[in-house]
Amino acid sequence: MKRVLFMLLAAITLTACGSTNEKKTDSVEASADTSVKTAEVTPVASADPSTVYVYYFHGKQRCKTCIAVQKLAQESVKQMYGDNQKVKFMEVLTDEEANKELVEKYGVTWNALIVAKGDDHIDMTQNAFANPEGVKELLKNEVDRRL
């Protein structure tokens, strides 16, 4: 009898703890989504082949590192190429049907940072997430190479 009561108490405790984590996660995600301003989204068909695009792909759920990489990439492009009409930062929501063709073109399955001009592109995701502080220098090298 004691064993049954102990198991019941343990199950209730674990269930209660699981519910609390879901609520915290939702509030973190809600605040994270509002911390980064969204950039323009251009359909693939209208992408100018002479323009260098810095694409940041993401879904609805993002971690702090994902948000930091987007923020750094977006700020870096604005700071270094703000006056240059041939360089654009594009935020691409992978969950939206309008972006399906672009997501498939680059084979994106999760968050990604890609620099592209026409058919020439490089996936910088691994380097950017491994070293978020170095995103600015990485972007400068890849964008300048394509200008």
N, C-alpha and C positions, 0 to 999 in steps of 0.2 A: 504494500500500500504506500509506504514512504517513497518507494522508487517511482511509482506512477505519479505521485504528487510532485516529486522533484522534476520529472520529465515534463510535466504540464507547466510548471513554473518556468523552466528553462525555455520552453517553446514560446510562451507568452513574452518573456523578456527579449528573446531574439526577434520576434515579430515586431515588438514595439521599437527596438533599435533600428530595424530596417526601415520603418516608416519615417523616422526622424531624418535619416540620411537622404531620402528622396526629397523631402521638403527643402533641406539645405542645398542640395544640388540644383533644384529648380530656381532658388533665389540667386545662386551664384551665376547660373546661366543667364538669367534675366538681366542681372547687372552687367555681365560680360558683353551681352549683345548690344547694350546701349553705350558702351565705352569707346567704340570705334565708329567714326562716321562712315557711312557707306559711300562708295564711289560709283561712278556711272557704270552701267552694264550695256554693252553693245553687242548685238547679235553678230554671229560669225559672218553672215553674208555681207554686212556693211563694214567689216574690218578692212582698213586701208593697208595694202601690202607694203607701202613705203613707211609705215609708222611702226615704231617699236612699242610693243605692249608688254607691260608688266602685269601679268594675271595673278591674282590671289584667289584660289578656289577654296571654298569651305562649305560645310553643311550648317545645320542649325545649331549643333552642339560643338562648342570649342573650348579648349583648355586655355589656361593663362598664357602658355607659350605660343599657342596659335594666334591669340589676340595680339600678343607682343610682336610677333613676326609681321603680322599684317600692319600694325601701327607703324613699326619701324620702316617697313618697305614703302608704305604710302607716304610717310613724312619724307623719306629719303628722295623718292621720285619728285615730290613737290618741291623740295629744297634744291635739288641739283638740276632739275629739268622743268621747273615751273613755267618758264617762258618759252620752252621749246614745244611747239605744236606736234612734233614728230615723235614724242614720247608720252605715253599715257598709262596711268595706273588704272586697272580694271578689277573690281571686285566681282567675283562670279559665284553665285549661290548654286551649288551642285544639285540641290533638291528641286530647283525650278525647271519646269518643262522647257521654257524658252532658252535655257542654257545647255540643253541635252547635247546638241551637236558639238558645241565647244568642249564639253566635258569628254565626249567620245573621241574627238580629234586628238586631244592630248593624253588620253588614257587615264584620266584622273579618277581615283577611287575614294579619296579622302581629301584632306587639306593639301594644297600644293602651291608653290611659288614658281611660276614659269615666265621666262623672258622670251618673247617671240617677235619675229619680223618676217612676214610672209610664211614660207615653209621652214625657215631656220628658227629653231627654238632650243632652249636648254631648260631642264627641270632642275631648279636650284633648291628644292625642298629639303633634301637631306643636309646640305651645307648650311642652309638658313636656320633650320631647327637645331642643328648641332651647335651653332654659334650665332645666336640672335644679335649679339653686339656687332658682328662683322657683316651684317646684311647690307649696310650702306656701301661698303667697299666692294662686296660681291656684285651688287647691282650695278655700280658704276662701271666695273670692268666689262660686264656682259652687255650692258646697254651701249656703252661707247663702242664696243666691238661691232655692233650692228648699225650704228649711225653712219 
